[in-house]
Amino acid sequence: MDFAIQSNCSNALTGNIEAGRDTLLFLTIVKFAEALKIQPADLFLLETSKPKDQIRQELKDIIDKLIDDIVTN
């Protein structure tokens, strides 16, 4: 829910996208990237020098920090 707020999208939309029940529109991709403070293209990296587990952990850390910032402010 906090990520939905941070990305200015509904909780239902983010949940449906996560569950594969909805598709991403370009504007939603941009909003998600802005919320994560990354470039939109970074959401679609197929080949990278970092292992997928490391990328997942880095994204989780970014999201956790965003949530902490929201809760403490």
C-alpha positions in Angstrom: 0.0 0.0 0.0 2.9 2.4 0.8 4.4 1.7 -2.6 1.1 2.5 -4.2 1.0 5.8 -2.4 4.6 6.6 -3.2 4.0 5.8 -6.9 0.7 7.7 -7.0 -1.2 4.5 -8.2 -4.0 2.7 -6.6 -3.3 -0.3 -4.3 -5.5 -2.4 -6.5 -3.5 -1.6 -9.6 -0.1 -2.3 -8.0 -1.5 -5.6 -6.5 -3.0 -6.6 -9.9 0.2 -5.9 -11.7 2.2 -7.8 -9.1 -0.2 -10.8 -9.4 -0.1 -10.6 -13.2 -3.7 -9.8 -13.6 -3.1 -6.4 -15.1 -0.6 -4.9 -17.5 1.7 -1.9 -17.1 1.0 1.3 -19.0 3.9 3.5 -19.9 2.8 6.2 -17.4 2.6 3.5 -14.7 6.2 2.3 -15.5 7.4 5.9 -15.2 5.6 6.4 -11.8 7.0 3.1 -10.5 10.5 4.1 -11.6 10.2 7.5 -10.0 9.0 6.0 -6.7 12.0 3.7 -6.8 14.4 6.5 -7.8 15.6 4.5 -10.8 15.4 4.9 -14.6 12.3 3.2 -16.2 14.6 1.1 -18.4 16.2 -0.4 -15.2 12.9 -2.2 -14.6 13.4 -4.2 -17.8 17.1 -5.2 -17.6 17.4 -8.7 -18.8 21.1 -8.8 -19.0 23.1 -7.2 -16.2 26.4 -7.7 -14.5 24.6 -8.2 -11.2 22.8 -11.4 -10.2 19.0 -11.3 -10.1 19.0 -12.0 -6.4 21.2 -9.0 -5.8 19.0 -6.7 -8.0 15.9 -8.0 -6.1 17.6 -7.2 -2.8 18.6 -3.8 -3.9 15.1 -3.0 -5.1 13.7 -4.4 -1.8 16.1 -2.2 0.1 15.0 0.9 -1.9 11.3 0.1 -1.3 11.9 -0.6 2.4 13.7 2.8 2.8 10.8 4.5 1.0 8.3 2.9 3.4 10.5 3.9 6.4 10.6 7.5 5.1 6.9 7.6 4.7 6.2 6.1 8.2 8.7 8.3 10.0 7.6 11.6 8.2 
